[in-house]
Amino acid sequence: MSGNSNGPAIFMDSHPEEQDGYLKSWITSLRTNLTIAATGIVERVQKPGELRLKWVTHEGTTGFKDYDLKDYEQVRNDFHEVLTLPDVHRAMILGYPSQNPYIVINGKNPWVERFEREKLQKERMTREQNEREAKVAAMGEGILNIDALVRDTEIEERKRIQQEMEVEARKLEEARKRRQQSAKEKFADEEEGLLSGHM
């Protein structure tokens, strides 16, 4: 990890033994500032939410490439690929300490779950937006679509009529069962009366 707790930290390093100590870090910082003053070339500051693949050649020249945090797998693949290049001596992946996608907690990577949730949420939002746009297009962008309105109304009317018919059929079935039950009770009473001789 780098000495600056507010800045990017080293997540992966092909040569961790070469990381700057306190004194060497100060000298490297001074050398970087003098190089900027002499050449006017300033390395772009790494932003939160980014991972940086940085490499150093045998001559001491550095290069870097920035990635979105969600592309952490690609960064890891590129890290290993850069190390296969003959000119590259050292490669590092840098990022902000609170955004380390390579960390594993209780055997799980919390960033993978977060990226999956964000992906599903984005897909859902895109789908809902497409549905809204399709509805607006069907409505003729503010013009009332009579055919769609009639079709929707007819479908709703058919559903309502079907429900009413089902309710009516249930009522008729219940009334028939009550009549049968009352007829059975009447016949049972008459039969009991005949058997007892009271009729």
Helices and strands as residue ranges (DSSP letters): E 9-13, G 16-18, H 22-39, E 50-57, E 62-68, G 69-71, H 72-83, E 88-95, G 97-99, H 110-138, H 146-196
